[in-house]
Amino acid sequence: MKPLKILLVQAALSWSGRPDPSRLAWLCEPVALTSLAAVATPHEVRILDLRISGGSSLGPVVRLFRPDLVLVAPAPGEHAEASAVLRVAKGLLGGGCTTVLVAPEGEVLSSEEPTTDVALTVDPEGALRELLAHLGSGGARTRLNAIAGLRFRGEDGVMRETAVRPSVSLDTLPPPARHLLTAERSQYFFAVAQPAAAMRTSRGRRTVQRMSAETICDRLEIIPENFVVFLDEDLFVDPLRLAQLSEAMLRRDVQKYWAAQASPEQIAELPHLILSLRDAGLAAVILTFDLGEADGLEMLLDPVIAARNRRAAGVLRALGVAAMGLFTVRRDLSDEESATLAAHVRELGIAWSVVRGASRQAGRGRGPLPVALEIEAPGTTSALKAGWEHAAWELLRRRPRLLMRTLPGVAKALGRSFRGRASISSAGWSMSASGSSS
């Protein structure tokens, strides 16, 4: 097999020459790319993260590296930027480069772009492995009928769809190839995720794939960083799975703090499970609020929904788990509506929040569309520090070995305070936490 040069590209949050530092406040590793890179051995693989290097770095890297294959795996809302990446690659390398888009089967618009040669639809890790074997052995990219789970452009330029690819157990996939992120590692939060998790939707029918609790623990233990993000939208859907996860993490004494995403409704209904997860290292929950519809803000402020959201925030606060917020809003939100939203964020006691613009609906144009992403929690910085301090106190009381091994400086300071010989302020906790994670 001929070794191929493969460039995996994380699209920028907006297509511009330079990265916006304000958009790197919560930068997660490109876990879809590291998962795909794990099946690309023995080829020469590079990962380029345009969120860090900026869109202007793509051209020089493509010219110097001259990859045989360029792949992008966009998240929802990033398809315009992903298409721009493939256009640059085709424009510079022409037919000598195979361009690959990783997308759910329902995302057909981007895969119809003339600069897209192949679109991986279901089980992209397995489909990529077979595609690389085909190309490495001299096969043509216009003759991929034998590889299930993709769309490809035939010799006549028409996109063709291959057979449906059966789903595989996520537990059988290799760990992400994080060694490819050495140069930028200090800038990321690292994640445990369903590999290419957002890419398992098929024509409106979603097939839920989940890692087992033991595999999640395996993934956690090979990440050297102390703080990990769970990228698993279904984590809080199945209470039994949550119970199994907390039991496995406690039994194996996994030495990690971690954060996960959930809806306020799930948190309000599962306070007992949040308690057990907190004891297993849960330090923060990212509450998700979808206000993209015209009446989204009005629904958020509905008395019943607002009361439920206050209950969810109260559960986290009582258990010493920091509450964060991810708000997806209309792009035409007025100043008055923004002020109303900010006031409600403060009312809920959410310590840190991100507000992003809702993505453009399919079919309304394909041009690059900037994504508004900004920290929008005025006056809540002290609440974040207090939330983390509370979480540290609870971990010290219930699991002192975890805190001592992961953040020894903070543990000693809190221990002295607990014995009455010293005190620790929110500012001191912030400095200790940031210093220990560097």
N, C-alpha and C positions, 0 to 999 in steps of 0.2 A: 504494500500500500504506500502510495506517495504521501508524505507528510504535508499537510496543508497549513497555510497561514490564516488564522481566524481572528477577526477583530469583533469583539462583543461591545456594543456601545449602549451606554445608559443615556437616554435623551435628556437634554436640559429642560428645566421647568419652563423656560421660555427661550425662543430662538434668538439669541443675542450674542454679541461678540465676547462679552465678559460676564462672569457669574455675579449674581447679586448676593453679597454676604448675608443679607437679612433672610434669604431663603435657605440658608444652610443651618438654621438654628436647630432643626431636627432632621439630620441627614442620616437615613438608614442605608446600610450597605445595599448594593444592587443585587439582592438575593436571587432574583430570577436569573441573572447572568452568572453568578457564581455556581448556581445549581446546574445550569446548562454547561458551564465550563468543566464541571466534574465528569461529564460523559464524553468530553472532546479529546481525551488523551488517545494516542501519543502525538497529537498535532501541536503546532506552536500557537498558543492562545494568548491574546492580550485583551484586557478590559480597559475601556476608555470611558470615564465618567464625566460627561459634559456639564453636570451640575457643579463640578469643582473646577474643571479646566476651562469651561466656557465653550460656546459653539464655534469660535474661531480656531480652536485647536484641532478640529476634526480634519480639515484639509491637509495640514502639514503631516499629521500622523498617517493618514491614508497614503500620501505621496511617499513617505519614507518607508513604511511597513509593507505597502503594496499587498494587502491581504487577498487571498483567494476567495474568502467568504466574509461578508459583513452582516452581522445579525443585530437586530434591536428587539427588545421585549417591552413594549410600552405598557404603562399602567393606564387605567381609564382616564381619558382626558389628555393623553400624551401622543395621540396618533398623528396629529399634524406635525409635531416635532420629530417623531419617528420617521415619517415620510420624508422630511427634509434631510435626515441623515442618509437615507438610502439614495435620495437624488444626488447628494454630494458624492457618494461612493461611485454611483454609476457614471456621473459626469466626469470623474477623474480617471476611472479605470475601465469604463465601458464593459464590453463583453468578457473581459478577463476576470471579472469579479461576480460572484453569485451573491445576490442580496436576499436576506431572509428576514421575514417578519414573524414574530411569535404573537399569535392572537387567537381569541376564542373563535369557534366556528361562526358565531353570530356576527363577528366583526368582519364583514366582507368588503366594506368600502375601502379600507386601507389596503387590503390584499389585492384589490383591483388596480391599484396604482401601477402605471407602466414601468416604474423602476423597481417593482417587487417581483423577484423571480420565483420565490417559494414562500408560502405562509404555513407555519406549523400550527395545527389547530388543537388536537387532543393528545395528551401525553407528549409534550414537546421534547422532553429529555430523551425518550426512546426514539422518537421520529428523527431528532437531530443525530443521534448515534448512527442510525441506518443511513441517513443522508450523507454524512461524512464518509462512511464506508463506501458508499456508491461513488461519490466524487473522487475519493482517494484512489479508487481502483480504475479510474479513467472513465467512469460513466458520465453521460451527458445530463445536464440539469434540466433538459427538456424531455427527459424520458424517466419519469419517477413513478409510473403507475404501480410498481410493485411495493412502494412504501406507503403504508396506511397512515392516515391521520394528517394529511397535508393537502394544500392546493398548490399547483405549480403552473408555470406558463409554458405551454407547448411550443413546438417549432413554428406554429402558425400565429403565435402571440396571444392565444386564447387561454384563459385560466381554466384548469381542469381540477377536479376534486377526486381524490383517491378514496379507497374504502375506509369505513369507520374503524378507528383504532381502539381496541379494547383497553380499558383502564387497567393500571397496574397498582400494586400495593406501594404506597409511599415509603413504607419501611424498607423496601428493597433498593431504593435509590441511594447512591453514594452521597456522603456529606458534601456540602458546597466547597468549591476550590478557592478558599479565601487567601491562599498564598499568592494569588494574582493581585491582591489589593495591598501589597506590602507598602508601597510608596504613600498611599493615602489612608492607611489603616487608622491613624490617630484621629481622623476627621469623622469617622463613622460611629453610629450605634450599630451593634451587630444583632442579628435576628435569628430566631428559630421560626421556620415557616414551612407551609406546604410548598414544595418546590413548584414554581410557576403556578401558585395556588389560584390566581385570578383567571387562569386560562383553561378552566374545565367546565365551561358552559357550552351546551350544544343545542343550537336552534331553540332557545328559550327553555330548554330542559337542563337543569343543573344537576350534575352528578357530584355529590359531596365526597371528597377524598380526605381522609384524616390520618395523621400519624398516630401511632399508639403512644401511650404514656411512656413506655420504656424507651422508644426511639427518641422522643422529645428529650428525655433525660440524657441519652447518649449525645444528642446534638448540643445540649447545654454544656456538658462536661468538656467538650473539645474546644469551646470558645474561651480563651484566656481572660477576656475582659470581664469585669465584675457585673456590669449592667447590660441586660439583654432585652430586646423587644420581641414580643410574640406577634408575628404577622399571620394571623389565623382568624378570619372573620367568624368562623363557626365555633370558636373556643368556648363561648358561653351559651351555646345553643343546647348542648347536651349535658345536663347536670351530672349524670353518671360518669361521663368522661372527665369532668372537672374533678369529681371525687377521686377517680383513679389517678389523675395527674398529681393531685396534692399528696395522695398516699405514697406514690412512687418517689416524688421529690423528697419527702420527709424520710422515707425509708432509706433512700440512697444518699441522703444528706447532701443534696446538690448545693454547691456554694455559689449562689447567684442571687442578685436582685433582679427583678424583671417587671416589665410593664406589658399590658395587653389591652386590646381594643374591645369595647362592649357598648351596647346601647343602654341608656338609663333604665329602660324597662327591665332588662336582664339583671342589672345590679340591684334594683329595688326588690326583685322577686327572690334573690338568692343570697341574703345576708349571711346565712350560716356557711355557705360555700366560700364566700369572700373571706370569712374568718379563717377557714382552713388553708386557703390559698395564701393569705397574708403570712401565716405561720410557715408556709413553704417558700417565702421570699417575695411574694407579690408586693411591690412598693408603689406602683402607680397604675391607674386605669385611665385609658384615653376614651372618654365618653364621646360618642358620635352623634351629631345632630345634622339631619339633612333638611335644609331650609331652601332648597333650590327652586321649589315651585312658587307661584305667585303669592299664595297664601301661607307660605312656610313660616314666616315670622308670627303671623296671627295664630297659627296652630301651636307654636312653641309657647306662646303666652296664654293659651287656653287654660283656665283654672285647674282642670283635671290633669292635663299634661304637665303644667308647671309644678303642681303638687307632687306628681310622681318623680319629676326630675329633682326636686328638692329632697325627696326621700332618698333617691339614689346617692346624691352628693352627701347627704347626712350619714348614710351607711358607711361610705368611704371615710368620711371625716372621723366618725366614731371608732373605726377600726384602725385608724392611723395609716390609711392608704391615700396617697396624694391623688387628687382628681384633676385630670387634664381634660381639655375639650377640643374636639375637631368639628368645626362648623362649616358646612358647605352651604353657601348662600348665593342668591341671585347676583349676577354681575352688575345689575343696575340698582343695587341697594342705595337708598338715599342717605344723606348725612343724618337725618332724623332717625331713620330706621337703624342705622349703625349705632347711634347713641343708645337707642332702646335696647339693642342686642347687648352692647357692652354693659349696660346697667343690669341686665338679667344675668349675665355671666358673673358679675360681682355678687349679685344676690344669691346665686347658687353656691358661691364660695369656691368656684373652680380656680385652681391656682395658676394655671398656665393654659393658654388656648391658642389655637391657630384657626384663622378664618381663610377659607379659599373660595374662589369663584367656581360656580357650577360649570361643568364642561358643556361645550356647545353640542346641541343635539345632532345626531347623524343626519346628513343630507342638507345641512344649512351652510354649506361652504367648507372648503378644505384648506383655507389659508392658515398660516400660523396664528394662534390665538393665545396671548399671554395669560398665564394663570396667576391670579392674585393670591399670594400666600404671604401672610404677615402675622406677627404676634399682635394680638388684639385683646389684651387683658389689662387695661390701665388700673393701677393701684393695687394689683394683686401679687406683686413680687414678694412681699413679706408673707403672704399666705402660702406661696410655694415653699419658701424656706421653712415655715412653721409645719407644713404638711410633711416635708422630708424629715424634719427633726422628730416629729411625732412617730413617724414610721420607724426611725432608728431606735427610739426609746422602746417601742414595742418589740422590735427584733432583739434588742439587748436583753429585755426581760425574758422573752420566750426562747430565743435561740442565740445565746451569747457567742457560741463558737462560730456561727455563720458570720456575725458582724465582725468578730475579731479577725477572722481569716480574710475577709474581703475588704474591710475598711478599718484596719487596726487603730489608726490615729483617732478616728471618730469614736470607736468603741472605748478607748482609754479615757477620752475627754468626757464621754457620757458616764462612764463608770465613776470617775472622780466626782462628777456632779451628783450622781446618785448617792454617793457616800457623804455628800454635804461638804466636801473640801474644795469644790470649785463649781463654777456655773458655766453653761454654754449658751450662747446667744444664737439667734437665727443667722446672723452674719458669720459667726464662728463655724456653724454647721456648714454653711455654703462654701466657705473657704476650704474646710477640711475635706468635703465631698469632692470638690473640683480638683483639689490637689492629689487626692488618692486615686482618681480615675485617670490621671494623665500618664 
